[in-house]
Amino acid sequence: MSAERAYVHTDIYKDFLVALKKALDKQTLGAAFSDAATIGSLTSQKQLDAVQAHVRDAVDTVSYTHLTLPTKRIVE
């Protein structure tokens, strides 16, 4: 499952960020064949470009965000 954007009412925005961070902190990035992984790795430059474009769009179109783009690729 994936989502490109979440619309969150300002009244619950900070609580939403806290809950989202807690949920994301429980995730484990890894290779698709790893039993320990809960999030699979990107498999192509095209996928990486699409994800980075979505993050840039989110950062550019909202006035307050905690999103940052990674500065390097991590490959295992």
All heavy atoms as TSV, in Angstrom:
chain	resi	resn	atom	element	x	y	z
A	1	MET	N	N	0.846	-1.164	0.000
A	1	MET	CA	C	0.000	0.000	0.000
A	1	MET	C	C	0.895	1.232	0.000
A	1	MET	O	O	1.938	1.256	0.632
A	1	MET	CB	C	-0.875	-0.006	1.240
A	1	MET	CG	C	-1.832	1.155	1.282
A	1	MET	SD	S	-2.947	1.057	2.671
A	1	MET	CE	C	-2.231	2.287	3.711
A	2	SER	N	N	0.458	2.257	-0.700
A	2	SER	CA	C	1.189	3.513	-0.682
A	2	SER	C	C	0.212	4.669	-0.818
A	2	SER	O	O	-0.895	4.499	-1.301
A	2	SER	CB	C	2.207	3.555	-1.822
A	2	SER	OG	O	1.538	3.580	-3.057
A	3	ALA	N	N	0.643	5.806	-0.357
A	3	ALA	CA	C	-0.178	7.008	-0.462
A	3	ALA	C	C	0.712	8.148	-0.927
A	3	ALA	O	O	1.865	8.253	-0.530
A	3	ALA	CB	C	-0.801	7.347	0.885
A	4	GLU	N	N	0.173	8.974	-1.775
A	4	GLU	CA	C	0.937	10.119	-2.254
A	4	GLU	C	C	0.760	11.337	-1.359
A	4	GLU	O	O	1.648	12.168	-1.272
A	4	GLU	CB	C	0.511	10.462	-3.680
A	4	GLU	CG	C	0.929	9.409	-4.676
A	4	GLU	CD	C	0.593	9.809	-6.093
A	4	GLU	OE1	O	0.285	10.987	-6.341
A	4	GLU	OE2	O	0.637	8.928	-6.955
A	5	ARG	N	N	-0.379	11.432	-0.700
A	5	ARG	CA	C	-0.648	12.634	0.075
A	5	ARG	C	C	-1.674	12.328	1.162
A	5	ARG	O	O	-2.567	11.551	0.955
A	5	ARG	CB	C	-1.204	13.700	-0.857
A	5	ARG	CG	C	-1.372	15.039	-0.224
A	5	ARG	CD	C	-1.515	16.090	-1.274
A	5	ARG	NE	N	-0.281	16.076	-2.059
A	5	ARG	CZ	C	0.067	17.015	-2.913
A	5	ARG	NH1	N	-0.724	18.020	-3.128
A	5	ARG	NH2	N	1.193	16.941	-3.585
A	6	ALA	N	N	-1.515	12.954	2.303
A	6	ALA	CA	C	-2.490	12.838	3.383
A	6	ALA	C	C	-2.995	14.238	3.701
A	6	ALA	O	O	-2.208	15.164	3.872
A	6	ALA	CB	C	-1.861	12.214	4.619
A	7	TYR	N	N	-4.293	14.378	3.745
A	7	TYR	CA	C	-4.898	15.654	4.125
A	7	TYR	C	C	-5.271	15.560	5.599
A	7	TYR	O	O	-6.054	14.709	5.993
A	7	TYR	CB	C	-6.135	15.947	3.274
A	7	TYR	CG	C	-5.798	16.148	1.823
A	7	TYR	CD1	C	-5.869	15.102	0.912
A	7	TYR	CD2	C	-5.368	17.394	1.373
A	7	TYR	CE1	C	-5.547	15.288	-0.420
A	7	TYR	CE2	C	-5.032	17.589	0.038
A	7	TYR	CZ	C	-5.127	16.529	-0.844
A	7	TYR	OH	O	-4.800	16.722	-2.159
A	8	VAL	N	N	-4.672	16.434	6.406
A	8	VAL	CA	C	-4.851	16.370	7.850
A	8	VAL	C	C	-5.339	17.725	8.333
A	8	VAL	O	O	-4.739	18.757	8.033
A	8	VAL	CB	C	-3.520	16.001	8.542
A	8	VAL	CG1	C	-3.700	15.914	10.045
A	8	VAL	CG2	C	-2.976	14.688	7.983
A	9	HIS	N	N	-6.410	17.705	9.102
A	9	HIS	CA	C	-6.962	18.949	9.636
A	9	HIS	C	C	-5.962	19.573	10.612
A	9	HIS	O	O	-5.279	18.881	11.369
A	9	HIS	CB	C	-8.285	18.659	10.361
A	9	HIS	CG	C	-9.064	19.903	10.656
A	9	HIS	ND1	N	-8.783	20.699	11.746
A	9	HIS	CD2	C	-10.084	20.482	9.996
A	9	HIS	CE1	C	-9.613	21.724	11.755
A	9	HIS	NE2	N	-10.421	21.617	10.704
A	10	THR	N	N	-5.893	20.884	10.584
A	10	THR	CA	C	-4.925	21.596	11.427
A	10	THR	C	C	-5.118	21.304	12.920
A	10	THR	O	O	-4.149	21.346	13.677
A	10	THR	CB	C	-4.989	23.117	11.194
A	10	THR	OG1	O	-6.329	23.560	11.400
A	10	THR	CG2	C	-4.521	23.477	9.816
A	11	ASP	N	N	-6.345	21.012	13.339
A	11	ASP	CA	C	-6.602	20.738	14.759
A	11	ASP	C	C	-5.880	19.481	15.255
A	11	ASP	O	O	-5.605	19.357	16.445
A	11	ASP	CB	C	-8.099	20.586	15.027
A	11	ASP	CG	C	-8.862	21.894	14.903
A	11	ASP	OD1	O	-8.215	22.963	14.782
A	11	ASP	OD2	O	-10.107	21.851	14.926
A	12	ILE	N	N	-5.614	18.536	14.363
A	12	ILE	CA	C	-4.977	17.281	14.775
A	12	ILE	C	C	-3.613	17.075	14.117
A	12	ILE	O	O	-3.017	16.002	14.238
A	12	ILE	CB	C	-5.882	16.067	14.493
A	12	ILE	CG1	C	-6.150	15.923	12.985
A	12	ILE	CG2	C	-7.177	16.163	15.274
A	12	ILE	CD1	C	-6.728	14.580	12.598
A	13	TYR	N	N	-3.101	18.094	13.440
A	13	TYR	CA	C	-1.875	17.953	12.654
A	13	TYR	C	C	-0.690	17.470	13.490
A	13	TYR	O	O	-0.019	16.510	13.130
A	13	TYR	CB	C	-1.543	19.286	11.971
A	13	TYR	CG	C	-0.311	19.230	11.109
A	13	TYR	CD1	C	-0.345	18.579	9.881
A	13	TYR	CD2	C	0.882	19.797	11.523
A	13	TYR	CE1	C	0.786	18.509	9.084
A	13	TYR	CE2	C	2.019	19.734	10.731
A	13	TYR	CZ	C	1.954	19.086	9.511
A	13	TYR	OH	O	3.077	19.013	8.731
A	14	LYS	N	N	-0.431	18.118	14.612
A	14	LYS	CA	C	0.733	17.733	15.431
A	14	LYS	C	C	0.575	16.322	15.997
A	14	LYS	O	O	1.525	15.548	16.003
A	14	LYS	CB	C	0.980	18.756	16.526
A	14	LYS	CG	C	1.524	20.063	15.990
A	14	LYS	CD	C	1.864	21.031	17.086
A	14	LYS	CE	C	2.397	22.309	16.478
A	14	LYS	NZ	N	2.773	23.297	17.488
A	15	ASP	N	N	-0.628	15.985	16.446
A	15	ASP	CA	C	-0.873	14.624	16.940
A	15	ASP	C	C	-0.711	13.601	15.823
A	15	ASP	O	O	-0.188	12.507	16.039
A	15	ASP	CB	C	-2.274	14.504	17.549
A	15	ASP	CG	C	-2.427	15.291	18.833
A	15	ASP	OD1	O	-1.406	15.537	19.513
A	15	ASP	OD2	O	-3.569	15.654	19.159
A	16	PHE	N	N	-1.134	13.962	14.624
A	16	PHE	CA	C	-0.984	13.079	13.472
A	16	PHE	C	C	0.493	12.826	13.189
A	16	PHE	O	O	0.902	11.686	12.952
A	16	PHE	CB	C	-1.667	13.690	12.241
A	16	PHE	CG	C	-1.433	12.904	10.982
A	16	PHE	CD1	C	-2.193	11.789	10.688
A	16	PHE	CD2	C	-0.430	13.274	10.090
A	16	PHE	CE1	C	-1.973	11.056	9.529
A	16	PHE	CE2	C	-0.202	12.553	8.928
A	16	PHE	CZ	C	-0.978	11.438	8.655
A	17	LEU	N	N	1.311	13.877	13.204
A	17	LEU	CA	C	2.741	13.710	12.955
A	17	LEU	C	C	3.393	12.801	13.985
A	17	LEU	O	O	4.220	11.949	13.645
A	17	LEU	CB	C	3.452	15.063	12.941
A	17	LEU	CG	C	3.254	15.931	11.711
A	17	LEU	CD1	C	4.046	17.230	11.859
A	17	LEU	CD2	C	3.663	15.206	10.454
A	18	VAL	N	N	3.021	12.953	15.240
A	18	VAL	CA	C	3.573	12.102	16.292
A	18	VAL	C	C	3.192	10.642	16.047
A	18	VAL	O	O	4.029	9.739	16.108
A	18	VAL	CB	C	3.099	12.570	17.688
A	18	VAL	CG1	C	3.450	11.551	18.762
A	18	VAL	CG2	C	3.694	13.933	18.023
A	19	ALA	N	N	1.916	10.395	15.746
A	19	ALA	CA	C	1.447	9.032	15.498
A	19	ALA	C	C	2.082	8.443	14.240
A	19	ALA	O	O	2.473	7.270	14.223
A	19	ALA	CB	C	-0.080	9.011	15.377
A	20	LEU	N	N	2.221	9.252	13.194
A	20	LEU	CA	C	2.847	8.784	11.958
A	20	LEU	C	C	4.310	8.425	12.195
A	20	LEU	O	O	4.780	7.374	11.753
A	20	LEU	CB	C	2.735	9.852	10.871
A	20	LEU	CG	C	3.367	9.508	9.526
A	20	LEU	CD1	C	2.711	8.287	8.899
A	20	LEU	CD2	C	3.286	10.713	8.591
A	21	LYS	N	N	5.027	9.264	12.928
A	21	LYS	CA	C	6.437	8.974	13.219
A	21	LYS	C	C	6.568	7.683	14.014
A	21	LYS	O	O	7.428	6.854	13.724
A	21	LYS	CB	C	7.089	10.130	13.968
A	21	LYS	CG	C	8.570	9.877	14.216
A	21	LYS	CD	C	9.250	11.042	14.867
A	21	LYS	CE	C	10.722	10.867	15.074
A	21	LYS	NZ	N	11.244	9.558	15.292
A	22	LYS	N	N	5.705	7.475	14.998
A	22	LYS	CA	C	5.746	6.239	15.779
A	22	LYS	C	C	5.526	5.023	14.878
A	22	LYS	O	O	6.209	4.006	15.002
A	22	LYS	CB	C	4.698	6.257	16.885
A	22	LYS	CG	C	5.077	7.107	18.074
A	22	LYS	CD	C	4.007	7.048	19.138
A	22	LYS	CE	C	4.317	7.963	20.285
A	22	LYS	NZ	N	3.249	7.958	21.306
A	23	ALA	N	N	4.556	5.129	13.978
A	23	ALA	CA	C	4.259	4.011	13.076
A	23	ALA	C	C	5.416	3.754	12.117
A	23	ALA	O	O	5.797	2.608	11.873
A	23	ALA	CB	C	2.973	4.296	12.302
A	24	LEU	N	N	6.006	4.824	11.592
A	24	LEU	CA	C	7.117	4.663	10.653
A	24	LEU	C	C	8.376	4.150	11.341
A	24	LEU	O	O	9.149	3.402	10.744
A	24	LEU	CB	C	7.394	5.975	9.926
A	24	LEU	CG	C	6.297	6.428	8.969
A	24	LEU	CD1	C	6.626	7.803	8.402
A	24	LEU	CD2	C	6.086	5.412	7.854
A	25	ASP	N	N	8.584	4.534	12.585
A	25	ASP	CA	C	9.753	4.061	13.334
A	25	ASP	C	C	9.722	2.548	13.547
A	25	ASP	O	O	10.756	1.926	13.759
A	25	ASP	CB	C	9.866	4.765	14.685
A	25	ASP	CG	C	10.380	6.188	14.568
A	25	ASP	OD1	O	10.923	6.550	13.503
A	25	ASP	OD2	O	10.219	6.951	15.545
A	26	LYS	N	N	8.549	1.944	13.473
A	26	LYS	CA	C	8.409	0.499	13.652
A	26	LYS	C	C	8.701	-0.279	12.371
A	26	LYS	O	O	8.802	-1.497	12.406
A	26	LYS	CB	C	6.997	0.158	14.132
A	26	LYS	CG	C	6.688	0.679	15.520
A	26	LYS	CD	C	5.270	0.364	15.902
A	26	LYS	CE	C	4.915	0.966	17.258
A	26	LYS	NZ	N	3.506	0.727	17.591
A	27	GLN	N	N	8.823	0.423	11.256
A	27	GLN	CA	C	9.040	-0.231	9.970
A	27	GLN	C	C	10.513	-0.576	9.779
A	27	GLN	O	O	11.393	0.099	10.296
A	27	GLN	CB	C	8.568	0.665	8.825
A	27	GLN	CG	C	7.114	1.078	8.921
A	27	GLN	CD	C	6.173	-0.107	9.013
A	27	GLN	OE1	O	6.224	-1.015	8.198
A	27	GLN	NE2	N	5.326	-0.094	10.023
A	28	THR	N	N	10.763	-1.625	9.018
A	28	THR	CA	C	12.122	-2.053	8.715
A	28	THR	C	C	12.292	-2.124	7.209
A	28	THR	O	O	11.591	-2.886	6.536
A	28	THR	CB	C	12.411	-3.443	9.317
A	28	THR	OG1	O	12.207	-3.375	10.726
A	28	THR	CG2	C	13.830	-3.878	9.031
A	29	LEU	N	N	13.184	-1.311	6.676
A	29	LEU	CA	C	13.472	-1.314	5.247
A	29	LEU	C	C	14.441	-2.432	4.938
A	29	LEU	O	O	15.426	-2.631	5.647
A	29	LEU	CB	C	14.088	0.030	4.828
A	29	LEU	CG	C	14.519	0.157	3.367
A	29	LEU	CD1	C	13.319	0.041	2.440
A	29	LEU	CD2	C	15.233	1.477	3.156
A	30	GLY	N	N	14.156	-3.174	3.889
A	30	GLY	CA	C	15.054	-4.252	3.517
A	30	GLY	C	C	14.720	-4.810	2.151
A	30	GLY	O	O	13.773	-4.379	1.491
A	31	ALA	N	N	15.497	-5.771	1.757
A	31	ALA	CA	C	15.289	-6.422	0.465
A	31	ALA	C	C	13.951	-7.162	0.468
A	31	ALA	O	O	13.477	-7.620	1.512
A	31	ALA	CB	C	16.429	-7.388	0.187
A	32	ALA	N	N	13.362	-7.284	-0.699
A	32	ALA	CA	C	12.042	-7.904	-0.823
A	32	ALA	C	C	12.005	-9.320	-0.278
A	32	ALA	O	O	10.980	-9.784	0.205
A	32	ALA	CB	C	11.611	-7.886	-2.282
A	33	PHE	N	N	13.109	-10.036	-0.330
A	33	PHE	CA	C	13.146	-11.430	0.120
A	33	PHE	C	C	13.443	-11.581	1.609
A	33	PHE	O	O	13.479	-12.679	2.137
A	33	PHE	CB	C	14.168	-12.231	-0.686
A	33	PHE	CG	C	15.550	-11.629	-0.675
A	33	PHE	CD1	C	16.412	-11.844	0.380
A	33	PHE	CD2	C	15.969	-10.825	-1.731
A	33	PHE	CE1	C	17.680	-11.285	0.403
A	33	PHE	CE2	C	17.241	-10.260	-1.723
A	33	PHE	CZ	C	18.090	-10.492	-0.661
A	34	SER	N	N	13.638	-10.484	2.305
A	34	SER	CA	C	13.954	-10.528	3.728
A	34	SER	C	C	12.677	-10.676	4.552
A	34	SER	O	O	11.741	-9.896	4.408
A	34	SER	CB	C	14.673	-9.245	4.140
A	34	SER	OG	O	14.773	-9.182	5.555
A	35	ASP	N	N	12.647	-11.683	5.430
A	35	ASP	CA	C	11.489	-11.871	6.309
A	35	ASP	C	C	11.376	-10.756	7.343
A	35	ASP	O	O	10.287	-10.499	7.858
A	35	ASP	CB	C	11.581	-13.223	7.019
A	35	ASP	CG	C	11.388	-14.394	6.065
A	35	ASP	OD1	O	10.749	-14.201	5.010
A	35	ASP	OD2	O	11.874	-15.497	6.378
A	36	ALA	N	N	12.481	-10.105	7.650
A	36	ALA	CA	C	12.472	-9.036	8.652
A	36	ALA	C	C	11.962	-7.712	8.086
A	36	ALA	O	O	11.551	-6.834	8.841
A	36	ALA	CB	C	13.871	-8.844	9.219
A	37	ALA	N	N	11.980	-7.557	6.783
A	37	ALA	CA	C	11.600	-6.285	6.167
A	37	ALA	C	C	10.087	-6.104	6.154
A	37	ALA	O	O	9.344	-7.025	5.848
A	37	ALA	CB	C	12.137	-6.214	4.740
A	38	THR	N	N	9.657	-4.891	6.512
A	38	THR	CA	C	8.240	-4.539	6.400
A	38	THR	C	C	8.015	-3.567	5.245
A	38	THR	O	O	6.883	-3.346	4.837
A	38	THR	CB	C	7.717	-3.916	7.710
A	38	THR	OG1	O	8.519	-2.774	8.037
A	38	THR	CG2	C	7.765	-4.917	8.848
A	39	ILE	N	N	9.093	-2.979	4.750
A	39	ILE	CA	C	9.037	-2.098	3.588
A	39	ILE	C	C	10.125	-2.557	2.631
A	39	ILE	O	O	11.284	-2.678	3.010
A	39	ILE	CB	C	9.297	-0.617	3.966
A	39	ILE	CG1	C	8.240	-0.116	4.940
A	39	ILE	CG2	C	9.328	0.254	2.716
A	39	ILE	CD1	C	8.491	1.285	5.445
A	40	GLY	N	N	9.738	-2.828	1.391
A	40	GLY	CA	C	10.698	-3.287	0.400
A	40	GLY	C	C	11.490	-2.139	-0.192
A	40	GLY	O	O	11.097	-0.976	-0.128
A	41	SER	N	N	12.606	-2.479	-0.748
A	41	SER	CA	C	13.469	-1.474	-1.357
A	41	SER	C	C	12.949	-1.068	-2.734
A	41	SER	O	O	12.164	-1.787	-3.347
A	41	SER	CB	C	14.887	-2.031	-1.481
A	41	SER	OG	O	14.844	-3.245	-2.214
A	42	LEU	N	N	13.390	0.082	-3.196
A	42	LEU	CA	C	13.089	0.500	-4.562
A	42	LEU	C	C	13.949	-0.334	-5.501
A	42	LEU	O	O	15.083	-0.682	-5.171
A	42	LEU	CB	C	13.396	1.986	-4.736
A	42	LEU	CG	C	12.601	2.928	-3.835
A	42	LEU	CD1	C	13.089	4.361	-4.019
A	42	LEU	CD2	C	11.125	2.832	-4.109
A	43	THR	N	N	13.405	-0.642	-6.660
A	43	THR	CA	C	14.125	-1.557	-7.548
A	43	THR	C	C	14.679	-0.901	-8.797
A	43	THR	O	O	15.330	-1.563	-9.596
A	43	THR	CB	C	13.214	-2.720	-7.975
A	43	THR	OG1	O	12.077	-2.186	-8.657
A	43	THR	CG2	C	12.770	-3.528	-6.775
A	44	SER	N	N	14.425	0.389	-8.975
A	44	SER	CA	C	14.938	1.027	-10.188
A	44	SER	C	C	15.134	2.521	-9.954
A	44	SER	O	O	14.567	3.113	-9.031
A	44	SER	CB	C	13.964	0.827	-11.351
A	44	SER	OG	O	12.788	1.590	-11.154
A	45	GLN	N	N	15.931	3.120	-10.822
A	45	GLN	CA	C	16.120	4.565	-10.779
A	45	GLN	C	C	14.804	5.279	-11.033
A	45	GLN	O	O	14.517	6.314	-10.426
A	45	GLN	CB	C	17.169	4.995	-11.810
A	45	GLN	CG	C	17.501	6.470	-11.754
A	45	GLN	CD	C	18.172	6.888	-10.454
A	45	GLN	OE1	O	19.074	6.213	-9.979
A	45	GLN	NE2	N	17.742	7.999	-9.867
A	46	LYS	N	N	13.961	4.711	-11.882
A	46	LYS	CA	C	12.656	5.305	-12.191
A	46	LYS	C	C	11.797	5.410	-10.924
A	46	LYS	O	O	11.153	6.433	-10.685
A	46	LYS	CB	C	11.940	4.478	-13.256
A	46	LYS	CG	C	10.621	5.042	-13.691
A	46	LYS	CD	C	10.006	4.198	-14.793
A	46	LYS	CE	C	8.652	4.738	-15.199
A	46	LYS	NZ	N	8.019	3.927	-16.247
A	47	GLN	N	N	11.801	4.349	-10.092
A	47	GLN	CA	C	11.045	4.395	-8.842
A	47	GLN	C	C	11.615	5.446	-7.893
A	47	GLN	O	O	10.869	6.195	-7.265
A	47	GLN	CB	C	11.063	3.034	-8.150
A	47	GLN	CG	C	10.184	2.010	-8.802
A	47	GLN	CD	C	10.227	0.694	-8.053
A	47	GLN	OE1	O	11.266	0.298	-7.518
A	47	GLN	NE2	N	9.103	0.004	-8.020
A	48	LEU	N	N	12.935	5.496	-7.776
A	48	LEU	CA	C	13.572	6.488	-6.914
A	48	LEU	C	C	13.225	7.897	-7.372
A	48	LEU	O	O	12.873	8.760	-6.559
A	48	LEU	CB	C	15.093	6.299	-6.897
A	48	LEU	CG	C	15.881	7.321	-6.076
A	48	LEU	CD1	C	15.491	7.273	-4.607
A	48	LEU	CD2	C	17.372	7.095	-6.252
A	49	ASP	N	N	13.283	8.147	-8.668
A	49	ASP	CA	C	12.950	9.466	-9.202
A	49	ASP	C	C	11.503	9.840	-8.882
A	49	ASP	O	O	11.214	10.988	-8.526
A	49	ASP	CB	C	13.179	9.509	-10.712
A	49	ASP	CG	C	14.650	9.376	-11.098
A	49	ASP	OD1	O	15.525	9.569	-10.224
A	49	ASP	OD2	O	14.905	9.067	-12.280
A	50	ALA	N	N	10.599	8.872	-9.001
A	50	ALA	CA	C	9.176	9.131	-8.718
A	50	ALA	C	C	8.971	9.474	-7.244
A	50	ALA	O	O	8.257	10.432	-6.912
A	50	ALA	CB	C	8.324	7.923	-9.105
A	51	VAL	N	N	9.608	8.731	-6.347
A	51	VAL	CA	C	9.476	8.996	-4.913
A	51	VAL	C	C	10.046	10.371	-4.579
A	51	VAL	O	O	9.427	11.154	-3.852
A	51	VAL	CB	C	10.165	7.892	-4.086
A	51	VAL	CG1	C	10.259	8.289	-2.618
A	51	VAL	CG2	C	9.426	6.566	-4.236
A	52	GLN	N	N	11.217	10.685	-5.099
A	52	GLN	CA	C	11.812	11.990	-4.826
A	52	GLN	C	C	10.942	13.121	-5.374
A	52	GLN	O	O	10.810	14.168	-4.734
A	52	GLN	CB	C	13.221	12.059	-5.394
A	52	GLN	CG	C	14.189	11.213	-4.610
A	52	GLN	CD	C	15.602	11.245	-5.161
A	52	GLN	OE1	O	15.808	11.404	-6.361
A	52	GLN	NE2	N	16.578	11.089	-4.286
A	53	ALA	N	N	10.316	12.919	-6.519
A	53	ALA	CA	C	9.418	13.930	-7.081
A	53	ALA	C	C	8.200	14.133	-6.179
A	53	ALA	O	O	7.761	15.272	-5.971
A	53	ALA	CB	C	8.986	13.529	-8.489
A	54	HIS	N	N	7.665	13.053	-5.632
A	54	HIS	CA	C	6.518	13.168	-4.715
A	54	HIS	C	C	6.904	13.936	-3.454
A	54	HIS	O	O	6.142	14.789	-2.981
A	54	HIS	CB	C	5.998	11.783	-4.326
A	54	HIS	CG	C	5.259	11.075	-5.410
A	54	HIS	ND1	N	4.220	11.639	-6.116
A	54	HIS	CD2	C	5.407	9.830	-5.905
A	54	HIS	CE1	C	3.762	10.781	-7.003
A	54	HIS	NE2	N	4.469	9.673	-6.904
A	55	VAL	N	N	8.083	13.657	-2.914
A	55	VAL	CA	C	8.516	14.358	-1.700
A	55	VAL	C	C	8.753	15.833	-1.999
A	55	VAL	O	O	8.316	16.712	-1.257
A	55	VAL	CB	C	9.771	13.699	-1.093
A	55	VAL	CG1	C	10.327	14.527	0.056
A	55	VAL	CG2	C	9.453	12.282	-0.623
A	56	ARG	N	N	9.415	16.126	-3.124
A	56	ARG	CA	C	9.644	17.538	-3.492
A	56	ARG	C	C	8.313	18.276	-3.658
A	56	ARG	O	O	8.166	19.414	-3.212
A	56	ARG	CB	C	10.442	17.624	-4.789
A	56	ARG	CG	C	11.911	17.443	-4.593
A	56	ARG	CD	C	12.700	17.774	-5.876
A	56	ARG	NE	N	14.017	17.188	-5.765
A	56	ARG	CZ	C	14.384	16.030	-6.284
A	56	ARG	NH1	N	13.540	15.310	-6.994
A	56	ARG	NH2	N	15.593	15.563	-6.113
A	57	ASP	N	N	7.348	17.624	-4.306
A	57	ASP	CA	C	6.029	18.230	-4.496
A	57	ASP	C	C	5.374	18.516	-3.148
A	57	ASP	O	O	4.810	19.593	-2.939
A	57	ASP	CB	C	5.143	17.316	-5.339
A	57	ASP	CG	C	3.743	17.866	-5.503
A	57	ASP	OD1	O	3.599	19.003	-6.014
A	57	ASP	OD2	O	2.787	17.174	-5.102
A	58	ALA	N	N	5.472	17.563	-2.226
A	58	ALA	CA	C	4.880	17.758	-0.901
A	58	ALA	C	C	5.546	18.910	-0.172
A	58	ALA	O	O	4.876	19.758	0.420
A	58	ALA	CB	C	4.997	16.468	-0.087
A	59	VAL	N	N	6.855	18.985	-0.228
A	59	VAL	CA	C	7.586	20.053	0.448
A	59	VAL	C	C	7.255	21.411	-0.179
A	59	VAL	O	O	7.068	22.398	0.512
A	59	VAL	CB	C	9.107	19.784	0.407
A	59	VAL	CG1	C	9.895	20.993	0.884
A	59	VAL	CG2	C	9.445	18.552	1.243
A	60	ASP	N	N	7.132	21.442	-1.496
A	60	ASP	CA	C	6.869	22.696	-2.198
A	60	ASP	C	C	5.433	23.193	-2.045
A	60	ASP	O	O	5.172	24.384	-2.195
A	60	ASP	CB	C	7.171	22.558	-3.690
A	60	ASP	CG	C	8.653	22.402	-3.978
A	60	ASP	OD1	O	9.473	22.689	-3.083
A	60	ASP	OD2	O	8.982	21.981	-5.105
A	61	THR	N	N	4.494	22.289	-1.753
A	61	THR	CA	C	3.088	22.693	-1.769
A	61	THR	C	C	2.458	22.806	-0.391
A	61	THR	O	O	1.280	23.123	-0.286
A	61	THR	CB	C	2.237	21.728	-2.630
A	61	THR	OG1	O	2.361	20.403	-2.110
A	61	THR	CG2	C	2.667	21.771	-4.070
A	62	VAL	N	N	3.200	22.593	0.661
A	62	VAL	CA	C	2.653	22.783	2.004
A	62	VAL	C	C	3.495	23.806	2.743
A	62	VAL	O	O	4.676	23.971	2.472
A	62	VAL	CB	C	2.603	21.463	2.817
A	62	VAL	CG1	C	1.652	20.484	2.190
A	62	VAL	CG2	C	3.971	20.854	2.987
A	63	SER	N	N	2.869	24.510	3.667
A	63	SER	CA	C	3.583	25.568	4.360
A	63	SER	C	C	4.382	25.049	5.552
A	63	SER	O	O	5.279	25.715	6.032
A	63	SER	CB	C	2.598	26.638	4.831
A	63	SER	OG	O	1.648	26.067	5.708
A	64	TYR	N	N	4.065	23.864	6.041
A	64	TYR	CA	C	4.737	23.339	7.217
A	64	TYR	C	C	4.903	21.845	7.041
A	64	TYR	O	O	3.945	21.124	6.872
A	64	TYR	CB	C	3.903	23.632	8.465
A	64	TYR	CG	C	4.541	23.171	9.746
A	64	TYR	CD1	C	5.585	23.882	10.315
A	64	TYR	CD2	C	4.088	22.042	10.385
A	64	TYR	CE1	C	6.155	23.466	11.499
A	64	TYR	CE2	C	4.660	21.605	11.571
A	64	TYR	CZ	C	5.689	22.330	12.123
A	64	TYR	OH	O	6.263	21.910	13.281
A	65	THR	N	N	6.126	21.383	7.046
A	65	THR	CA	C	6.356	19.948	6.852
A	65	THR	C	C	7.624	19.510	7.556
A	65	THR	O	O	8.505	20.315	7.808
A	65	THR	CB	C	6.429	19.600	5.353
A	65	THR	OG1	O	6.552	18.193	5.224
A	65	THR	CG2	C	7.585	20.258	4.654
A	66	HIS	N	N	7.692	18.228	7.855
A	66	HIS	CA	C	8.886	17.641	8.454
A	66	HIS	C	C	9.573	16.710	7.474
A	66	HIS	O	O	10.421	15.931	7.860
A	66	HIS	CB	C	8.526	16.870	9.729
A	66	HIS	CG	C	8.094	17.763	10.835
A	66	HIS	ND1	N	8.978	18.480	11.600
A	66	HIS	CD2	C	6.872	18.088	11.290
A	66	HIS	CE1	C	8.320	19.184	12.496
A	66	HIS	NE2	N	7.048	18.966	12.328
A	67	LEU	N	N	9.212	16.769	6.207
A	67	LEU	CA	C	9.797	15.885	5.210
A	67	LEU	C	C	11.118	16.446	4.710
A	67	LEU	O	O	11.248	17.638	4.488
A	67	LEU	CB	C	8.856	15.721	4.010
A	67	LEU	CG	C	7.523	15.065	4.285
A	67	LEU	CD1	C	6.669	15.118	3.021
A	67	LEU	CD2	C	7.724	13.624	4.720
A	68	THR	N	N	12.085	15.567	4.528
A	68	THR	CA	C	13.335	15.961	3.894
A	68	THR	C	C	13.728	14.877	2.912
A	68	THR	O	O	13.410	13.702	3.098
A	68	THR	CB	C	14.483	16.129	4.914
A	68	THR	OG1	O	14.631	14.920	5.647
A	68	THR	CG2	C	14.203	17.274	5.858
A	69	LEU	N	N	14.394	15.266	1.870
A	69	LEU	CA	C	14.887	14.303	0.890
A	69	LEU	C	C	16.206	13.718	1.367
A	69	LEU	O	O	17.042	14.443	1.898
A	69	LEU	CB	C	15.111	14.980	-0.461
A	69	LEU	CG	C	13.882	15.347	-1.251
A	69	LEU	CD1	C	14.282	16.174	-2.467
A	69	LEU	CD2	C	13.136	14.110	-1.683
A	70	PRO	N	N	16.392	12.418	1.195
A	70	PRO	CA	C	17.694	11.853	1.538
A	70	PRO	C	C	18.754	12.420	0.609
A	70	PRO	O	O	18.483	12.752	-0.540
A	70	PRO	CB	C	17.507	10.346	1.312
A	70	PRO	CG	C	16.289	10.213	0.487
A	70	PRO	CD	C	15.469	11.446	0.671
A	71	THR	N	N	19.950	12.550	1.124
A	71	THR	CA	C	21.015	13.128	0.316
A	71	THR	C	C	21.821	12.080	-0.420
A	71	THR	O	O	22.624	12.421	-1.272
A	71	THR	CB	C	21.964	13.961	1.202
A	71	THR	OG1	O	22.479	13.120	2.229
A	71	THR	CG2	C	21.238	15.148	1.803
A	72	LYS	N	N	21.637	10.816	-0.091
A	72	LYS	CA	C	22.361	9.763	-0.802
A	72	LYS	C	C	21.534	8.492	-0.806
A	72	LYS	O	O	20.636	8.318	-0.001
A	72	LYS	CB	C	23.714	9.494	-0.151
A	72	LYS	CG	C	23.626	8.931	1.259
A	72	LYS	CD	C	25.003	8.666	1.829
A	72	LYS	CE	C	24.869	8.081	3.236
A	72	LYS	NZ	N	26.146	7.720	3.784
A	73	ARG	N	N	21.848	7.616	-1.740
A	73	ARG	CA	C	21.190	6.321	-1.802
A	73	ARG	C	C	21.912	5.350	-0.885
A	73	ARG	O	O	23.131	5.371	-0.790
A	73	ARG	CB	C	21.247	5.756	-3.222
A	73	ARG	CG	C	20.252	6.405	-4.155
A	73	ARG	CD	C	20.412	5.898	-5.550
A	73	ARG	NE	N	19.960	4.528	-5.659
A	73	ARG	CZ	C	19.829	3.882	-6.803
A	73	ARG	NH1	N	20.125	4.482	-7.919
A	73	ARG	NH2	N	19.425	2.638	-6.845
A	74	ILE	N	N	21.150	4.524	-0.219
A	74	ILE	CA	C	21.717	3.484	0.625
A	74	ILE	C	C	21.386	2.146	-0.038
A	74	ILE	O	O	20.221	1.820	-0.228
A	74	ILE	CB	C	21.165	3.532	2.052
A	74	ILE	CG1	C	21.499	4.869	2.686
A	74	ILE	CG2	C	21.689	2.367	2.876
A	74	ILE	CD1	C	20.854	5.112	4.015
A	75	VAL	N	N	22.394	1.412	-0.386
A	75	VAL	CA	C	22.204	0.126	-1.069
A	75	VAL	C	C	22.904	-0.949	-0.265
A	75	VAL	O	O	24.052	-0.788	0.122
A	75	VAL	CB	C	22.774	0.166	-2.505
A	75	VAL	CG1	C	22.592	-1.173	-3.173
A	75	VAL	CG2	C	22.136	1.279	-3.295
A	76	GLU	N	N	22.185	-2.025	0.014
A	76	GLU	CA	C	22.796	-3.143	0.747
A	76	GLU	C	C	23.097	-4.269	-0.210
A	76	GLU	O	O	22.415	-4.511	-1.136
A	76	GLU	CB	C	21.861	-3.637	1.829
A	76	GLU	CG	C	21.689	-2.594	2.920
A	76	GLU	CD	C	20.804	-3.104	4.044
A	76	GLU	OE1	O	20.608	-4.328	4.181
A	76	GLU	OE2	O	20.324	-2.274	4.792
